Amino acid sequence: MFETIPAAAPDPILGLQATFKADPRAGKVNLAIGVYCDAQGKTLSLKAVVEAEKRLLEKHPGHGYLPIEGLAEYGAVVREMLFGAGHPLVKDGRAITAQCPGGTGALRVTADLLGTHRKGATVWISDPTWPNHFGIFQGAGLATKTYRYFDAASNSLNLAAMLEDLKALKPGDAVLLHGCCHNPTGVDPTAAQWKQIAEAVKAAGALPIVDFAYQGFGDGLEEDAAGLRIILGICPEVIVCSSFSKNFGLYGERAGAMTLVAANADIANTALTQVRMAVRTNYSNPPAHGARVVAMVLSNPELKQMWQDELKQMCGRIFGVRKALRQALDQRGVKLHKDGNAFIETQRGMFTMSGLTKAQVERLQKEYGIFIVGSGRINVAGITDAVLVPVADAIAAVVK
Ligand SMILES: Cc1ncc(COP(=O)(O)O)c(C=O)c1O
């Protein structure tokens, strides 16, 4: 049975994680995987999360199954975070939420829904993107195509090319958009650009799927939702795949959500019955712990404030690292882009598309034990106080 199954290529990000772990060098540095570290390199548990866990333990909610679509109170706080308090589309019942195992689970439930009910649709994905996007949608039997997004020459959004490519969308196709902190480029559209993008998607009769894995890691929780809210104002139907992996540091708890916005409550509720089918035949019902933590924190003003303060601190550290990395490279006379290194500070989120070539990335790994993704994507949130100088020195050595 199994002899003829060919070996799969290792995952470009998690595969590198395994190579990193196996590397015996003491000074090795992991800037590949998208996990936030504090200045000392620890992947911390947020205080608000630990406090919620203590309270949960006292309550002991048990280990029963959750409903197929997860906890109702979790769905409510997810929608409030995405759309803002009291949004009319929530009041009108146009949005339904399925709690899913992480943002990945939300994307897969979306893919299964479209794979079953929109056979023949093409899902349009930004070039570049988080590599898992392709496998998730193709795995559900959907075709994928890419649209141009990033202009390496100017290190910015290539809006004209993107809009040009979006003209090829057919009615019933779907477009995957990164809600904020685009992975891997860190380049997000401005409000005016979001408007043009949303209008192009609407004109084509296509469905926007917003992958929203980094809310709060850019300019703030509300600010980062600006693009999504512009899309909602223009497109009558949207799917949002959100995640608390990064902004709650709940990576392993798999707390994500798929929120479907339909033209009216009846359509939304009918769609929910099919979302339930997609979940039931896949993992039956979602894991409970992470969602309980999130629901408790977001519905308790004291814990919510504590979490927002911690999220601001994480974000502040990322901005600080961006600045320090840029300065360190400037001081070494390294220019990662023809216009200089300013892009490191203007990009948003955990990642910077460094412009390092594949050969330079390989040298960083082989000669200096510094692991970054082959595309040149650096997780700036992984740069600790202790490694800033060795990282800058190594980059200077491979670039010069
Ligand atoms: C763009 C993007 N979407 C989705 C995810 C999935 O997040 P999760 O770990 O919650 O499944 C990630 C995680 O790295 C991501 O970068």
The ligand as an ORCA input file, in Angstrom:
! r2SCAN-3c Opt
* xyz 0 1
  C      -0.926     34.621      6.609
  C      -1.213     33.566      7.587
  N      -2.413     32.986      7.592
  C      -2.737     32.019      8.463
  C      -1.821     31.572      9.385
  C      -2.242     30.443     10.281
  O      -2.275     30.731     11.592
  P      -2.604     29.622     12.691
  O      -1.315     29.297     13.330
  O      -3.577     30.286     13.584
  O      -3.185     28.439     12.004
  C      -0.548     32.130      9.422
  C       0.449     31.632     10.378
  O       1.616     31.764     10.277
  C      -0.244     33.151      8.503
  O       0.955     33.724      8.485
*
